Amino acid sequence: MPFAQIASPRSLRARWVFPMAGPPLHDAAVTISQGRIVAVGNPPDDVPIEDLGHVAIVPGLVNTHTHLEFSDLASPIGHPGMQLVEWLGSVIQHRAHTTARNCLSIEQGLRESIHHGVTTIGEIAQPGGTRDAYHASPCKGTLFLELIAPRIERIEGTLEAAEKHLRDIGPWRAVGWAEPGQVPAASHWQRGLSPHAPYTVHPELLARAVDLSIEHKMPLAMHLAESREEIDFLRDGSGPFRELLESRGAWDPSARPHGARPLDELRVLSRAHRALIVHGNYFDDEEIDFLGRQRPRMAVVYCPRTHAWFGHALYPLEKLLAAGAIVALGTDSRASSHDLSLLAEMRHIAREFPAMSRATILEFGTRGGACALGLESQIGTLEPGKWANLAVVVLPEDAAADPHELILDADGAVVATWVRGNRVA
């Protein structure tokens, strides 16, 4: 979908507007001009008003972690409750047979994301893949190149690919997309790197990826504490992850000392310009406290329905919030979830944690994701000066003491998506 900036101002009225920078507003409007928000609340007298009806306007949703290469899957890989290592083996097999369809799958995932009100993405991209699909979509965000090198002899080649990604991805600003008053290029994505996980990333590769993050002022994303088997692997190099590495000729017994734990990875990642910690299903209390102290340069990305697909223990969400950690949300991918709806992820949290504030849950998918990606000055809330990225959600006819319940405890669909002042779905 080509990017075409529409200059004329207009106001969009809804039954509820959720600025996220303040309380919900009833019968309010968002006024936009030159792709930016210029007013929230009462519309200016001299601007045309479009009444969207019985809907809510929320900030464009932020899917902070996904793998769009799997977007052509009709259903997740494997079966609910399967062991992560077994699932990874199936993913590797799937990848080997679908390389030629990678671009089409990414295009499909970007279209689906826009359909679900997602306007910003933290995407894990594969080395050597085409970038054309990303540049053509109105959905933007951060492209994290996945880095894998469990053995030391693979590190230099992996870093060469990382440097190429940082050079060739397209037009950049170090952080954010553009200053107020400037329109970004259609192909504008932020760059990033994703050292995959402790069992696929040699400690030297992780350290040097952190150095690149500091040098280029760009974020890192790493899967960490995703399964109990990973915790065992870090502690003594045992278990199914070692077996997987041995089967692929990738086991290096000297890579990590015995007695390692996720906290060791967190300490290295805390040096980065910005770090996204993906999953974190099995962090202990000390690790959670550490994450809280690293705000705002470190955030945790919770993937609720993927977490449920694997049958993990209850997510430590309340402990992370109590520690002060930034929490964002991801859909992971269609390899472990049935669709790319971030709204469905938030509604899953509302069912899993019924006592949790609905305003807090909505923040995970908006402001939380923006903060995690370092884009909070541009997106994530509806405030004058920010990009007019909007999702429009149908509301039930019922009233609610907390208006957030009308979005998260109902089943209304996203019916329109706006990116930088342009309706794109």
Backbone hydrogen bonds, N-H to C=O, Kabsch-Sander energy under -0.5 kcal/mol:
donor,donor_aa,acceptor,acceptor_aa,energy
4,A,2,P,-0.5
7,A,5,Q,-0.5
10,R,32,I,-2.0
11,S,48,P,-2.8
12,L,30,V,-2.6
13,R,11,S,-0.6
13,R,50,E,-2.6
14,A,28,A,-2.6
15,R,53,G,-1.0
15,R,55,V,-0.9
16,W,55,V,-1.7
17,V,25,L,-2.5
18,F,57,I,-2.9
20,M,22,G,-0.7
25,L,17,V,-3.0
27,D,15,R,-3.2
28,A,14,A,-1.2
29,A,41,G,-2.2
30,V,12,L,-2.2
31,T,29,A,-0.5
31,T,39,A,-2.9
32,I,10,R,-2.9
33,S,36,R,-2.7
34,Q,7,A,-0.9
36,R,33,S,-2.3
37,I,386,K,-2.9
38,V,31,T,-3.2
39,A,31,T,-1.4
41,G,29,A,-2.9
42,N,40,V,-0.5
47,V,44,P,-1.2
50,E,11,S,-3.1
51,D,49,I,-0.6
52,L,13,R,-2.8
52,L,50,E,-0.7
55,V,53,G,-2.3
56,A,393,V,-2.7
57,I,16,W,-2.1
58,V,56,A,-0.6
58,V,391,A,-2.7
60,G,389,N,-2.6
61,L,117,G,-2.4
62,V,365,G,-2.7
63,N,61,L,-0.6
63,N,120,T,-2.4
64,T,62,V,-1.1
64,T,329,L,-2.7
66,T,122,G,-1.8
67,H,332,D,-2.3
70,F,67,H,-1.5
71,S,68,L,-2.0
73,L,70,F,-1.8
77,I,335,A,-1.9
81,G,309,W,-3.4
82,M,79,H,-1.6
87,W,83,Q,-2.2
88,L,84,L,-2.7
89,G,85,V,-1.9
90,S,86,E,-1.6
91,V,87,W,-2.3
92,I,88,L,-2.5
93,Q,89,G,-1.8
94,H,90,S,-2.4
95,R,91,V,-2.8
96,A,92,I,-1.8
97,H,93,Q,-0.8
97,H,94,H,-1.0
98,T,94,H,-0.5
98,T,95,R,-1.1
101,R,98,T,-1.1
102,N,99,T,-1.5
105,S,101,R,-2.4
106,I,102,N,-2.2
107,E,103,C,-2.4
108,Q,104,L,-2.3
109,G,105,S,-2.4
110,L,106,I,-2.5
111,R,107,E,-2.2
112,E,108,Q,-2.4
113,S,109,G,-2.4
114,I,110,L,-2.2
115,H,111,R,-2.2
116,H,112,E,-1.6
117,G,114,I,-1.9
118,V,113,S,-2.5
119,T,61,L,-2.2
119,T,117,G,-0.6
120,T,61,L,-1.5
121,I,140,K,-2.0
122,G,63,N,-2.7
123,E,121,I,-0.7
123,E,142,T,-2.5
124,I,66,T,-2.5
125,A,123,E,-0.8
125,A,144,F,-2.5
129,G,126,Q,-1.7
135,H,131,R,-2.0
136,A,132,D,-1.8
137,S,133,A,-0.7
137,S,134,Y,-1.0
140,K,119,T,-1.8
142,T,121,I,-2.8
143,L,190,Q,-2.5
144,F,123,E,-3.4
144,F,142,T,-0.8
145,L,143,L,-0.7
145,L,192,G,-2.2
146,E,125,A,-2.9
147,L,194,S,-2.7
149,A,200,T,-2.5
154,R,151,R,-1.7
155,I,152,I,-1.4
158,T,154,R,-1.7
159,L,155,I,-2.6
160,E,156,E,-2.0
161,A,157,G,-1.7
162,A,158,T,-1.8
163,E,159,L,-2.6
164,K,160,E,-2.2
165,H,161,A,-2.3
166,L,162,A,-2.1
167,R,163,E,-1.6
168,D,164,K,-3.0
169,I,165,H,-1.3
182,Q,179,E,-2.3
188,H,185,A,-1.8
189,W,171,P,-0.5
189,W,187,S,-0.5
190,Q,141,G,-3.2
192,G,143,L,-1.5
193,L,219,P,-1.8
194,S,145,L,-3.4
196,H,147,L,-2.4
200,T,197,A,-1.6
201,V,197,A,-1.0
202,H,149,A,-2.4
202,H,200,T,-0.5
205,L,202,H,-0.7
206,L,202,H,-2.0
207,A,203,P,-2.3
208,R,204,E,-2.2
209,A,205,L,-2.3
210,V,206,L,-2.1
211,D,207,A,-1.8
212,L,208,R,-2.0
213,S,209,A,-2.2
214,I,210,V,-2.2
215,E,211,D,-2.6
216,H,212,L,-2.9
217,K,213,S,-0.9
218,M,213,S,-1.4
220,L,274,R,-2.1
221,A,193,L,-1.7
222,M,276,L,-2.4
223,H,196,H,-2.5
224,L,278,V,-2.3
231,I,227,S,-1.4
232,D,228,R,-2.2
233,F,229,E,-2.3
234,L,230,E,-2.4
235,R,231,I,-1.9
236,D,232,D,-2.3
237,G,233,F,-2.3
238,S,232,D,-0.7
242,R,239,G,-0.5
243,E,239,G,-1.7
244,L,240,P,-2.4
245,L,241,F,-2.3
246,E,242,R,-2.8
247,S,243,E,-2.1
248,R,244,L,-1.0
248,R,245,L,-0.6
249,G,246,E,-1.4
250,A,245,L,-3.2
251,W,245,L,-0.6
255,A,252,D,-1.9
259,G,235,R,-4.0
260,A,234,L,-1.3
260,A,257,P,-0.9
264,D,261,R,-1.6
265,E,261,R,-0.9
266,L,262,P,-2.4
267,R,263,L,-2.2
268,V,264,D,-1.5
269,L,265,E,-2.8
270,S,266,L,-1.8
271,R,268,V,-1.6
272,A,269,L,-1.7
274,R,218,M,-0.5
275,A,297,R,-2.4
276,L,220,L,-2.8
277,I,275,A,-0.5
277,I,299,A,-3.2
278,V,222,M,-2.7
278,V,276,L,-0.7
279,H,301,V,-3.0
280,G,224,L,-2.1
280,G,278,V,-1.2
281,N,225,A,-0.7
282,Y,225,A,-1.9
283,F,280,G,-0.9
288,I,284,D,-2.3
289,D,285,D,-2.5
290,F,286,E,-2.0
291,L,287,E,-2.1
292,G,288,I,-2.1
293,R,289,D,-1.6
294,Q,290,F,-0.9
294,Q,291,L,-0.8
295,R,292,G,-0.9
297,R,294,Q,-1.4
298,M,294,Q,-0.7
299,A,275,A,-2.1
300,V,326,I,-2.8
301,V,277,I,-2.9
302,Y,300,V,-0.6
302,Y,328,A,-2.7
307,H,303,C,-2.5
308,A,304,P,-1.9
309,W,305,R,-2.1
310,F,306,T,-1.7
311,G,308,A,-1.1
312,H,307,H,-1.8
317,L,315,Y,-1.6
320,L,316,P,-2.2
321,L,317,L,-2.3
322,A,318,E,-2.4
323,A,319,K,-1.8
324,G,320,L,-0.6
324,G,321,L,-1.1
325,A,320,L,-2.3
326,I,298,M,-0.6
328,A,300,V,-2.8
329,L,364,F,-0.7
330,G,302,Y,-1.9
331,T,65,H,-0.8
332,D,65,H,-2.1
333,S,331,T,-1.4
336,S,333,S,-1.5
337,S,333,S,-0.6
342,L,340,L,-0.7
345,E,341,S,-1.1
346,M,342,L,-2.1
347,R,343,L,-2.3
348,H,344,A,-1.9
349,I,345,E,-1.8
350,A,346,M,-2.1
351,R,347,R,-1.5
352,E,348,H,-2.5
353,F,349,I,-3.2
356,M,353,F,-2.0
361,I,357,S,-1.7
362,L,358,R,-2.3
363,E,359,A,-1.7
364,F,360,T,-1.4
365,G,361,I,-1.0
366,T,363,E,-1.3
368,G,363,E,-3.3
369,G,364,F,-0.6
370,A,366,T,-2.0
371,C,367,R,-2.6
372,A,368,G,-2.3
373,L,369,G,-1.9
374,G,370,A,-0.5
374,G,371,C,-1.0
375,L,370,A,-3.0
376,E,370,A,-0.6
378,Q,375,L,-2.0
379,I,375,L,-2.2
382,L,19,P,-2.5
383,E,381,T,-1.0
385,G,37,I,-3.2
386,K,383,E,-2.1
387,W,378,Q,-2.1
388,A,35,G,-3.0
389,N,387,W,-2.1
390,L,388,A,-0.6
390,L,418,W,-2.1
391,A,58,V,-2.6
392,V,416,A,-2.5
393,V,56,A,-2.5
393,V,391,A,-0.5
394,V,413,A,-2.5
395,L,54,H,-1.9
405,E,402,D,-2.2
406,L,403,P,-1.4
407,I,404,H,-1.2
408,L,404,H,-2.4
409,D,405,E,-2.3
415,V,392,V,-2.7
416,A,392,V,-1.0
418,W,390,L,-2.7
419,V,422,N,-2.8
421,G,388,A,-2.2
422,N,419,V,-1.6
424,V,417,T,-2.8
425,A,417,T,-1.2
